[in-house]
C-alpha cells in the first residue's frame, strides 16, 4: 500500500461523512421551535363567562360561576399536550395528554358569539340564559355532544369541556350533596365523626 498524502486522507474522510451530518441552515432553529411546548390560546374571558352562565348550574350563583370559569381558564393556561398523565390505580399503562384543544375552543366561543348576533342582534354575553342555552344546544347537535362527560381535554366542544372540568371538581360534589365535603382535602382525624357542614343554597 502506497503512501497516502495528508490531502488525500482528508478528501477520503470528507467523502465518508454522511450528508445528514452537515447542518442545514435553519434546521436547528426549526427543531428547537418544534421541541418547545406550545402555549395554549387564551379564551375570551367575557365569552367564557357567558358560556358558564348558560351551561353551569345556576345554584352556583355569580361568585361560584366566576370561580368555575376562572378555574377552567387557569387549567387551560397550564395545559401541556403530550405530558405524561397519572397512572390509574394498579395500572402500569403510560398515558399522555392529547393535543392542545385551545385553538378549537376559542374558535367555538367566537362562533357562539356570532350565532347570538345573527339570531338576536346581541353578542353571547348580552343574550338571556335561555337564549344562550338554545345556541349551545344547536352547536352540540352533531357529534360534539357525547353520551357521557369525557376528560376535559378530550371534549370536542368548549361547552362540554367546561362542564367536564366543573363536574370533576370538589365544588361539584359539594353542590350535589349540599355538604362541604371538600373532596381532595384533608379535614383531619378530629372531624371524622362529624358530618360535613351544609352548604348555602347558592354561591351568591
Secondary structure, 3 states (H helix, E strand, C coil): CCCCCHHHHHHHHHHHCCHHHCCCCCHHHHHHHHHCCCCCCCCCHHHHHHHHHHHCCHHHHHHHHHHHHHHHHHHHHCCCCCCECCCCCCCCCCCECCCCCHHHHHHHHHHHHHHHHHHHCCCHHHCCHHHHHHHHHHHCCCCCCCCCCCCHHHCCCHHHHHHHHHHCCHHHHHHHHCECCCCCCCCCHHHCCCCCCECCCCCC
